[in-house]
Amino acid sequence: MNIKLGCALAVLSFLSFEYVNGGALKKDFSKDNKQKEEKNEEHVDASSEEKEEEESSSETQPASEEKSEESSPAEAVSSQASSQSEVPAPVAGEKRKIVGDPVVLKIGRKEFKRSQILDDMKLIPPQLIKGIAPDKLFGMLIDQKMSTYLMVEQAKKAGMDKTKEFIDRIDRMKDELLARTFLMKEIAPKAENESVLKARYTKYLVEFKKGKEHHLYHIMLASEAEAKKVLESLAKGEDFAKLAKEKSTAPSKEKDGDEGFIPLNILPSPIKEKLTALKSGEYTKEFIKTEGGFHIFKVAESRDTAPQKYEEVKDMLKQMIVQEEIMKMIGRLEKQYNVEKFHEDGTPMPPRSAVPADNQAAVPAV
């Protein structure tokens, strides 16, 4: 069965290629033949050449007519396909024309439309799909929709949707979703308010503290032994960026270890202490150990930090306003509903008050 299906797909693939390319293979073949005939006739005088061309034309004419009457299998399938469907298969690279809300996935009798996939797309944070081509993303979401549906069907057959554990989890998820919906309805408008954002940016500028920032190159390694080997290679004069690309386990390895400009005051203390003393062009002669691994840094350039422009921190300001407003609201509601919290041993926890407006963290200069 699989072999037959594979053969059928191969044949259909070839036929559709012929159909889409308008018999391009035949045209190229006939063009080559014509060029060969012209070469062979170079030494023939003009009169005999004309005669031969007339004869050739009279001989080939019936053949072409005969060919048109007896169409090839490819042409027959193409003709049948075009007569059965008003919309031919799109040529590779050609933009597909979308009309209405077409079905994009069928599983038995179950159908999923384009709008359903687009709704799923809206739920994905933009930063997670940045750089993914729309066609590719759409295909990935169709696969996800298919996988989820098939697994859900299997789970239902096994009766998992009727278990107490599942029903309890659904209830908890409903509560969390309802709480989030309420918070976003109450708070999101404030985070989108331009005057509120501008006021928060002014506060950021007032609280901004100047410092130093380094343009860093970074090599992260999994073991002390690997870190020592890289330091030995650097001591021999090997290129830092080359080693970062080859040896580093950090995401920045794709950019030769380039981490861009990073303010020193936001770095963990062990790294900050080591990098503060480095000048442009220098690297850490000893690895720095953290929970994430073993690190080696190089300073490409150093400069004073400066406040970021409004547009650069606007999204971060929105997030901060949301977080701050949530904390304020929770603090108010705790008092309103007389909330009491206890430790595991039953002893009371101290009450938490709302975060004071004048004690909110400033936006970091990153």
PESUL-V57831 format. One record per residue. RES is the residue in one small letter. NEAR is the number of other ideal C-beta (glycine too) atoms within 12 Angstrom. Layout:
BEGIN
res:near
RES:NEAR
RES:NEAR
END
This chain:
BEGIN
res:near
m:7
n:8
i:9
k:10
l:11
g:12
c:13
a:15
l:14
a:14
v:17
l:20
s:17
f:20
l:26
s:22
f:21
e:27
y:28
v:23
n:19
g:17
g:22
a:16
l:19
k:19
k:14
d:14
f:13
s:18
k:14
d:14
n:16
k:18
q:14
k:13
e:19
e:17
k:12
n:14
e:19
e:12
h:10
v:16
d:11
a:12
s:10
s:13
e:18
e:14
k:15
e:20
e:19
e:14
e:13
s:20
s:16
s:14
e:14
t:19
q:14
p:12
a:15
s:16
e:12
e:12
k:16
s:14
e:11
e:12
s:17
s:19
p:16
a:26
e:21
a:16
v:24
s:27
s:20
q:15
a:21
s:18
s:11
q:11
s:12
e:9
v:14
p:19
a:21
p:14
v:15
a:12
g:8
e:12
k:10
r:18
k:11
i:18
v:9
g:10
d:15
p:19
v:17
v:26
l:26
k:15
i:19
g:11
r:7
k:16
e:17
f:28
k:20
r:23
s:17
q:26
i:30
l:22
d:15
d:25
m:24
k:13
l:14
i:19
p:11
p:13
q:9
l:12
i:19
k:10
g:10
i:17
a:11
p:17
d:19
k:13
l:22
f:26
g:18
m:21
l:29
i:27
d:19
q:22
k:29
m:24
s:16
t:19
y:22
l:18
m:17
v:18
e:17
q:14
a:16
k:15
k:12
a:13
g:12
m:18
d:18
k:13
t:14
k:12
e:13
f:18
i:14
d:12
r:15
i:17
d:14
r:14
m:14
k:14
d:14
e:14
l:14
l:14
a:19
r:17
t:14
f:17
l:24
m:20
k:14
e:20
i:28
a:20
p:18
k:27
a:27
e:19
n:18
e:17
s:13
v:24
l:28
k:18
a:18
r:34
y:30
t:19
k:25
y:29
l:22
v:14
e:20
f:22
k:20
k:16
g:24
k:29
e:30
h:39
h:25
l:42
y:40
h:44
i:42
m:33
l:32
a:20
s:16
e:18
a:14
e:24
a:31
k:20
k:23
v:40
l:29
e:18
s:23
l:30
a:16
k:11
g:11
e:20
d:20
f:33
a:26
k:20
l:32
a:36
k:22
e:21
k:34
s:34
t:25
a:28
p:14
s:24
k:24
e:15
k:17
d:24
g:36
d:27
e:33
g:17
f:25
i:32
p:31
l:33
n:24
i:23
l:27
p:18
s:14
p:20
i:31
k:24
e:16
k:28
l:36
t:23
a:18
l:29
k:15
s:17
g:14
e:23
y:37
t:31
k:19
e:21
f:31
i:32
k:22
t:22
e:11
g:17
g:23
f:32
h:39
i:44
f:45
k:38
v:30
a:28
e:21
s:25
r:18
d:18
t:22
a:17
p:25
q:24
k:13
y:21
e:12
e:16
v:28
k:23
d:21
m:25
l:36
k:27
q:23
m:30
i:35
v:28
q:23
e:30
e:30
i:26
m:25
k:26
m:24
i:25
g:21
r:18
l:19
e:20
k:16
q:11
y:11
n:9
v:17
e:15
k:15
f:12
h:10
e:7
d:7
g:9
t:10
p:11
m:14
p:11
p:15
r:17
s:15
a:21
v:20
p:12
a:15
d:11
n:14
q:21
a:20
a:27
v:34
p:25
a:28
v:21
END
